[in-house]
Amino acid sequence: MRLKKRANPDAEVSMGPLIDCVFLLLIFFLVSTMYKKEIRDIDIIPPESDSAIKLPPDDEQIVLGIDETGRVFWQGQEISRTDLHSRLRSVAATSIDRRIRLDADHETPFELVVELLDVCQFRGLTNVGIRTYDDRYNR
């Protein structure tokens, strides 16, 4: 039995579905990168420093804060000093080299800042930095 050859016109790729897929991928990546990041900063004015080093942002660092009245903050949420000790104990148990940033208002009494640094040192956390303000980076 002999089969007839069909006339095979040049194959064409339909551009409509391809463009739809590209736009859907574009929307997906735009939405996935625009997730709102958790605000971990507190409303303070950091102290000025002439020797500040600008570090790249790190989403893995822990942000401790203390305002001028002595209230302590963990990742932007106010906590008690007892909770601070227990949270730092659990951080030290899991990752001793975890980066910690201390945000203190320029009007915070120095002994309160030293108290937080002592708590970190007591737990063995030594990768602690203090956020400062340097006018050179704002020009």
Disulfide bonds with the S-S distance in Angstrom:
none
